[in-house]
Amino acid sequence: MHGEYKVPGGKLVVVDLDVKDGTITGFRLAGDFFLEPDDALEAIDRAVNGLDAASDTSTIVDAVKRGLPEGTTMLGVTAEAIAVAIRRSLSRATDWRDYDWQIIHDGPVSPNVHLALDQVLTEEVGAGRRGPTLRFWEWNEPAVVIGSFQSLKNEVDPENAEKYGFQVVRRISGGGAMFMDADSIVTYSLYAPGDLVQGMSFADSYAYLDEWVITGLRSLGIDAFYQPLNDITSAKGKIGGAAQKRLGNGALLHHATMSYDMDGEKMVQVLRIGREKMSDKGTTSAAKRVDPLRSQTGLPRAEVIERLKQTFAGLYGATEGHVTADELAQAEELVRTKFATPEWLARVP
């Protein structure tokens, strides 16, 4: 069995192993990481060989750490990363390049249609009618998108939302509220088979699925990095956040929103939780917490998106795609029956 895991911000970890009578044998670790002393590599191999193939990640981590020579230095690799690679090999996980990806970047649609498309396209990937897809959102009207489990009244100030023209909608994934003014954000969704993140914890999968974004932002001169659980940030401030939803048909939705041109003061008027976060940190201006992409790159929003598309295609290969007429029709029906209904919006009052 063979498994690979690219450590977010680190190096590639590669493992090969056999399983005999439920036990790991013939284990070999490789990769482009740095490890001292030299015999630490053989020590790790010895520590893993003989483990039960059903061992969970924490058991593997403990075995690796116990087997390391005293004073071992690991750069670009951790015991946790080795365990993830092993679990991915045992579960026969897939890799990005095992798929033919499409990139969709169609014209603007309403916020609720975007949310419905997330559900439809994830279901289509799970059913095998669509290949894995990266989709960038476009819309020309302001909205607040709250997480599936957030309280409507606790998150949003309805009077100020109406005052500033923000529609309030609810998505199918968890996480926090997204303040999304027209043409001021960069939002993308990944629709993929769950096999892509087999063997990873939820926390590991977040960083793994956004590693390409970090690469793209760094190519624009931004000192970007991932801050667990789900924040994309830089030395100058938070850039955005991600959320996930895993469907019963085996498909995965992972989407993220990054601010391009954030009106921080308006955000804390519309979002109640924004005021709480500001007061907790003794911060008087939201603009000090969310540093938008425009100020860090000096580029038009369209150029930032184009660089991200080029980065993804360069790393994993991809062709241009579009939402089909049938998929759009399904989304519009879901808006009518679910996303635009008071029952859905107020599912958590």
RODO-2510 file (C-alpha; in nm, 4 decimals, decimal comma):
residues 349
     n   res          X          Y          Z
     1     m     0,0000     0,0000     0,0000
     2     h     0,1171     0,3513    -0,0802
     3     g     0,0209     0,6803     0,0838
     4     e     0,1221     1,0445     0,0445
     5     y     0,0521     1,3527     0,2517
     6     k     0,1721     1,7061     0,1799
     7     v     0,2185     1,8746     0,5162
     8     p     0,0520     2,2206     0,4987
     9     g     0,3421     2,4633     0,4969
    10     g     0,5825     2,1693     0,5111
    11     k     0,7119     1,8842     0,3003
    12     l     0,5840     1,5719     0,1253
    13     v     0,5575     1,2564     0,3364
    14     v     0,5497     0,9244     0,1456
    15     v     0,4904     0,5806     0,2978
    16     d     0,4885     0,2293     0,1566
    17     l     0,3766    -0,0712     0,3567
    18     d     0,2199    -0,4169     0,3513
    19     v    -0,0404    -0,5680     0,5810
    20     k    -0,0060    -0,9316     0,6856
    21     d    -0,2468    -1,0960     0,9275
    22     g    -0,3712    -0,7535     1,0331
    23     t    -0,0216    -0,6217     1,1082
    24     i     0,1823    -0,3520     0,9317
    25     t     0,4978    -0,4972     0,7744
    26     g     0,7596    -0,3774     0,5277
    27     f     0,7014    -0,0144     0,6274
    28     r     0,9221     0,2463     0,4624
    29     l     0,9112     0,6229     0,5134
    30     a     1,0367     0,8671     0,2478
    31     g     0,9922     1,2302     0,1448
    32     d     1,1624     1,5651     0,0888
    33     f     1,1667     1,6570     0,4582
    34     f     1,4742     1,7014     0,6805
    35     l     1,5552     1,4565     0,9587
    36     e     1,8523     1,4343     1,1953
    37     p     2,0241     1,2094     1,2915
    38     d     2,0326     0,9836     0,9870
    39     d     1,9341     0,6752     1,1830
    40     a     1,6057     0,8414     1,2876
    41     l     1,4578     0,7248     0,9559
    42     e     1,5277     0,3593     1,0320
    43     a     1,4025     0,4128     1,3887
    44     i     1,0684     0,5355     1,2567
    45     d     1,0435     0,2372     1,0225
    46     r     1,1054     0,0011     1,3139
    47     a     0,8507     0,1796     1,5319
    48     v     0,5727     0,1419     1,2748
    49     n     0,6448    -0,2157     1,1667
    50     g     0,4457    -0,4531     1,3841
    51     l     0,1651    -0,2074     1,4622
    52     d    -0,1928    -0,3250     1,4260
    53     a    -0,3235    -0,2096     1,0869
    54     a    -0,6375    -0,0895     1,2653
    55     s    -0,4335     0,1502     1,4838
    56     d    -0,5783     0,4987     1,5008
    57     t    -0,3767     0,8137     1,4366
    58     s    -0,2927     0,8784     1,8029
    59     t    -0,1583     0,5241     1,8484
    60     i     0,0692     0,5625     1,5456
    61     v     0,1877     0,9055     1,6645
    62     d     0,2763     0,7656     2,0064
    63     a     0,4688     0,4761     1,8511
    64     v     0,6692     0,7060     1,6239
    65     k     0,7546     0,9464     1,9063
    66     r     0,8641     0,6631     2,1350
    67     g     1,0851     0,5209     1,8623
    68     l     1,2744     0,8419     1,7851
    69     p     1,6338     0,8698     1,9053
    70     e     1,6901     1,1312     2,1735
    71     g     1,7554     1,4751     2,0265
    72     t     1,5907     1,4009     1,6905
    73     t     1,5227     1,7094     1,4774
    74     m     1,2317     1,6978     1,2311
    75     l     1,1871     1,9798     0,9772
    76     g     0,8921     1,9803     0,7384
    77     v     0,7544     1,6607     0,8902
    78     t     0,5918     1,5579     1,2192
    79     a     0,4869     1,2336     1,3818
    80     e     0,1279     1,3423     1,3163
    81     a     0,1980     1,3849     0,9435
    82     i     0,3532     1,0381     0,9255
    83     a     0,0428     0,8960     1,0928
    84     v    -0,1853     1,0720     0,8437
    85     a     0,0139     0,9312     0,5506
    86     i    -0,0104     0,5821     0,7017
    87     r    -0,3844     0,6075     0,7574
    88     r    -0,4269     0,7374     0,4010
    89     s    -0,2334     0,4396     0,2630
    90     l    -0,4389     0,1915     0,4661
    91     s    -0,7660     0,3508     0,3508
    92     r    -0,6387     0,3716    -0,0077
    93     a    -0,7026     0,7452    -0,0213
    94     t    -0,6830     0,9308    -0,3513
    95     d    -0,4743     1,2348    -0,4425
    96     w    -0,5568     1,5606    -0,6214
    97     r    -0,4063     1,4416    -0,9484
    98     d    -0,6104     1,1226    -0,9496
    99     y    -0,9016     1,3329    -1,0784
   100     d    -0,9889     1,5448    -1,3813
   101     w    -1,0782     1,8771    -1,2220
   102     q    -1,2979     2,1503    -1,3648
   103     i    -1,2815     2,5174    -1,2710
   104     i    -1,6110     2,7099    -1,2907
   105     h    -1,6195     3,0891    -1,2856
   106     d    -1,9589     3,1900    -1,4185
   107     g    -2,1408     3,5228    -1,3961
   108     p    -2,3269     3,6623    -1,0952
   109     v    -2,6271     3,4881    -0,9407
   110     s    -2,8153     3,5617    -0,6200
   111     p    -2,6737     3,4603    -0,2809
   112     n    -2,9368     3,1888    -0,2327
   113     v    -2,8643     3,0413    -0,5745
   114     h    -2,4972     3,0164    -0,4796
   115     l    -2,5877     2,8308    -0,1618
   116     a    -2,8209     2,5979    -0,3511
   117     l    -2,5528     2,5330    -0,6130
   118     d    -2,3197     2,4224    -0,3361
   119     q    -2,5665     2,1528    -0,2378
   120     v    -2,6530     2,0521    -0,5948
   121     l    -2,2944     2,0295    -0,7222
   122     t    -2,1797     1,8345    -0,4162
   123     e    -2,4660     1,5890    -0,4704
   124     e    -2,3789     1,5610    -0,8399
   125     v    -2,0161     1,4763    -0,7588
   126     g    -2,1292     1,2169    -0,5065
   127     a    -2,3619     1,0604    -0,7627
   128     g    -2,0856     1,0449    -1,0239
   129     r    -2,2638     1,2774    -1,2666
   130     r    -2,0023     1,5526    -1,2248
   131     g    -1,6283     1,5313    -1,1760
   132     p    -1,4496     1,7108    -0,8920
   133     t    -1,4893     2,0843    -0,9339
   134     l    -1,3558     2,4168    -0,8074
   135     r    -1,6093     2,7011    -0,8398
   136     f    -1,5519     3,0729    -0,7850
   137     w    -1,8572     3,2784    -0,6872
   138     e    -1,9700     3,6051    -0,8418
   139     w    -2,2537     3,8207    -0,7107
   140     n    -2,3466     4,1863    -0,7300
   141     e    -2,5609     4,2296    -0,4172
   142     p    -2,4611     4,2360    -0,0494
   143     a    -2,5470     3,9484     0,1850
   144     v    -2,4702     3,7939     0,5197
   145     v    -2,4291     3,4168     0,5043
   146     i    -2,4732     3,2504     0,8418
   147     g    -2,3613     2,8985     0,9286
   148     s    -2,6027     2,6079     0,9384
   149     f    -2,6090     2,5960     1,3187
   150     q    -2,5887     2,9650     1,4056
   151     s    -2,8668     3,1541     1,5798
   152     l    -3,0210     3,4105     1,3456
   153     k    -3,1034     3,6649     1,6175
   154     n    -2,7650     3,6256     1,7878
   155     e    -2,5629     3,6784     1,4711
   156     v    -2,7359     3,9546     1,2762
   157     d    -2,8757     4,2987     1,3594
   158     p    -3,1852     4,2963     1,1338
   159     e    -3,2342     4,6744     1,1404
   160     n    -2,8815     4,7486     1,0287
   161     a    -2,8867     4,4663     0,7753
   162     e    -3,1938     4,6258     0,6165
   163     k    -3,0436     4,9735     0,6476
   164     y    -2,7343     4,8744     0,4513
   165     g    -2,9216     4,6478     0,2079
   166     f    -2,7811     4,3110     0,3239
   167     q    -2,9890     4,0017     0,2563
   168     v    -2,9484     3,7365     0,5259
   169     v    -2,9183     3,3743     0,4075
   170     r    -2,8149     3,0410     0,5616
   171     r    -2,5744     2,7838     0,4138
   172     i    -2,5587     2,4052     0,4661
   173     s    -2,2125     2,4034     0,6255
   174     g    -2,1264     2,5002     0,9806
   175     g    -1,8935     2,7752     1,0927
   176     g    -1,9380     3,1467     1,1389
   177     a    -2,1145     3,4291     0,9592
   178     m    -1,9678     3,5689     0,6389
   179     f    -2,0065     3,9406     0,5668
   180     m    -2,0145     3,9552     0,1882
   181     d    -2,0552     4,2943     0,0278
   182     a    -2,0981     4,3108    -0,3488
   183     d    -1,7715     4,2587    -0,5387
   184     s    -1,5736     4,2808    -0,2136
   185     i    -1,4975     3,9156    -0,1439
   186     v    -1,3301     3,6160    -0,3060
   187     t    -1,5310     3,2996    -0,2424
   188     y    -1,4679     2,9527    -0,3828
   189     s    -1,6171     2,6064    -0,3335
   190     l    -1,4549     2,2673    -0,3792
   191     y    -1,6778     1,9687    -0,4617
   192     a    -1,4799     1,6467    -0,4229
   193     p    -1,5081     1,2770    -0,3393
   194     g    -1,4518     1,2058     0,0272
   195     d    -1,1662     0,9721    -0,0715
   196     l    -0,9524     1,2819    -0,1261
   197     v    -0,9319     1,3353     0,2501
   198     q    -0,9457     0,9729     0,3659
   199     g    -0,7279     0,9105     0,6695
   200     m    -0,7317     1,2754     0,7770
   201     s    -0,9005     1,4345     1,0728
   202     f    -1,1360     1,7242     1,0037
   203     a    -0,8651     1,9632     1,1228
   204     d    -0,6045     1,8134     0,8878
   205     s    -0,8441     1,8207     0,5938
   206     y    -0,9101     2,1947     0,6259
   207     a    -0,5454     2,2885     0,5857
   208     y    -0,4915     2,0223     0,3180
   209     l    -0,7794     2,1435     0,0990
   210     d    -0,6650     2,5066     0,1186
   211     e    -0,2912     2,4497     0,0717
   212     w    -0,3202     2,5547    -0,2949
   213     v    -0,4749     2,8857    -0,1851
   214     i    -0,1834     2,9572     0,0472
   215     t     0,0508     2,8866    -0,2448
   216     g    -0,1469     3,1220    -0,4694
   217     l    -0,1535     3,4029    -0,2127
   218     r     0,2189     3,3718    -0,1540
   219     s     0,2776     3,4033    -0,5279
   220     l     0,1028     3,7413    -0,4972
   221     g     0,3486     3,8538    -0,2316
   222     i     0,1261     3,7821     0,0705
   223     d     0,2884     3,6127     0,3679
   224     a    -0,0119     3,3791     0,4006
   225     f    -0,0503     3,0802     0,6297
   226     y    -0,3242     2,8578     0,7703
   227     q    -0,4339     2,9041     1,1303
   228     p    -0,6303     2,6109     1,2733
   229     l    -0,9078     2,5294     1,2618
   230     n    -1,0217     2,7146     0,9520
   231     d    -0,8640     3,0582     0,9098
   232     i    -0,6568     3,1841     0,6173
   233     t    -0,4425     3,4625     0,7562
   234     s    -0,1224     3,6635     0,7197
   235     a     0,1161     3,8588     0,9363
   236     k    -0,0969     4,1667     0,8637
   237     g    -0,4267     4,0120     0,9719
   238     k    -0,6955     3,7570     0,8981
   239     i    -0,7871     3,7160     0,5310
   240     g    -1,0733     3,4663     0,5427
   241     g    -1,2178     3,1430     0,6732
   242     a    -1,3344     2,8038     0,5480
   243     a    -1,6214     2,5647     0,6214
   244     q    -1,7113     2,2071     0,5239
   245     k    -2,0087     1,9791     0,4747
   246     r    -1,9822     1,6044     0,4112
   247     l    -2,2813     1,4367     0,2498
   248     g    -2,4042     1,0839     0,3036
   249     n    -2,3280     0,9953    -0,0606
   250     g    -1,9547     1,0308     0,0083
   251     a    -1,9032     1,3747    -0,1428
   252     l    -1,7365     1,6682     0,0292
   253     l    -1,8126     2,0401     0,0112
   254     h    -1,5321     2,2711     0,1211
   255     h    -1,5716     2,6430     0,0696
   256     a    -1,3916     2,9567     0,1845
   257     t    -1,4447     3,3305     0,1749
   258     m    -1,1614     3,5843     0,1730
   259     s    -1,2190     3,9577     0,2038
   260     y    -1,0944     4,1684    -0,0846
   261     d    -1,2210     4,5127     0,0181
   262     m    -1,3741     4,4914     0,3640
   263     d    -1,5773     4,7751     0,5199
   264     g    -1,4991     4,6732     0,8752
   265     e    -1,7083     4,9400     1,0420
   266     k    -2,0169     4,8408     0,8456
   267     m    -1,9529     4,4756     0,9290
   268     v    -1,9699     4,5330     1,3037
   269     q    -2,2957     4,7215     1,2600
   270     v    -2,4588     4,4335     1,0705
   271     l    -2,3060     4,1412     1,2619
   272     r    -2,3696     4,1229     1,6353
   273     i    -2,0933     3,8666     1,6831
   274     g    -1,8515     4,1112     1,5205
   275     r    -1,9062     4,3525     1,8087
   276     e    -1,8376     4,0777     2,0614
   277     k    -1,5122     3,9789     1,8922
   278     m    -1,3976     4,3399     1,8806
   279     s    -1,4713     4,3997     2,2490
   280     d    -1,3093     4,0700     2,3520
   281     k    -0,9844     4,1771     2,1899
   282     g    -1,0002     4,5419     2,2954
   283     t    -1,0125     4,6407     1,9292
   284     t    -1,2100     4,9474     1,8312
   285     s    -1,1975     4,8972     1,4553
   286     a    -1,2780     4,5801     1,2621
   287     a    -1,0475     4,7045     0,9879
   288     k    -0,7587     4,6248     1,2207
   289     r    -0,8665     4,2588     1,2389
   290     v    -0,9471     4,1827     0,8749
   291     d    -0,6844     4,3023     0,6305
   292     p    -0,8294     4,2733     0,2799
   293     l    -0,6554     4,1321    -0,0233
   294     r    -0,6634     4,4635    -0,2083
   295     s    -0,4408     4,6381     0,0461
   296     q    -0,1917     4,3508     0,0485
   297     t    -0,1655     4,3025    -0,3278
   298     g    -0,2655     4,6324    -0,4872
   299     l    -0,4317     4,4240    -0,7606
   300     p    -0,7866     4,4265    -0,8971
   301     r    -1,0066     4,1520    -0,7548
   302     a    -1,0301     3,9819    -1,0955
   303     e    -0,6514     3,9481    -1,1122
   304     v    -0,6376     3,7916    -0,7659
   305     i    -0,8960     3,5321    -0,8713
   306     e    -0,7143     3,4666    -1,1980
   307     r    -0,3889     3,3971    -1,0113
   308     l    -0,5683     3,1536    -0,7798
   309     k    -0,7178     2,9716    -1,0795
   310     q    -0,3765     2,9493    -1,2437
   311     t    -0,2229     2,8181    -0,9208
   312     f    -0,4825     2,5423    -0,8837
   313     a    -0,4546     2,4357    -1,2479
   314     g    -0,0760     2,4393    -1,2308
   315     l    -0,0675     2,2194    -0,9227
   316     y    -0,3429     1,9706    -1,0000
   317     g    -0,4447     2,0171    -1,3635
   318     a    -0,7891     2,1503    -1,4545
   319     t    -1,0082     2,2517    -1,7467
   320     e    -1,2667     2,5260    -1,7757
   321     g    -1,6225     2,4226    -1,6904
   322     h    -1,9667     2,5709    -1,6338
   323     v    -2,2768     2,5053    -1,4302
   324     t    -2,5121     2,3103    -1,6566
   325     a    -2,8691     2,4151    -1,7304
   326     d    -2,9966     2,1150    -1,5351
   327     e    -2,7794     2,1951    -1,2323
   328     l    -2,8980     2,5559    -1,2354
   329     a    -3,2599     2,4431    -1,2588
   330     q    -3,2095     2,2114    -0,9615
   331     a    -3,0549     2,4989    -0,7646
   332     e    -3,3405     2,7356    -0,8438
   333     e    -3,5908     2,4747    -0,7276
   334     l    -3,3931     2,4315    -0,4037
   335     v    -3,4059     2,8065    -0,3500
   336     r    -3,7841     2,7935    -0,3784
   337     t    -3,8337     2,4902    -0,1560
   338     k    -3,5515     2,5390     0,0968
   339     f    -3,3040     2,8242     0,0968
   340     a    -3,5497     3,1132     0,0504
   341     t    -3,8013     2,9790     0,3013
   342     p    -3,8472     3,1338     0,6469
   343     e    -3,8272     2,7844     0,7950
   344     w    -3,4715     2,7330     0,6669
   345     l    -3,3461     3,0796     0,7543
   346     a    -3,4864     3,0549     1,1075
   347     r    -3,4048     2,6874     1,1647
   348     v    -3,2038     2,8160     1,4599
   349     p    -3,3986     3,1305     1,5599
***
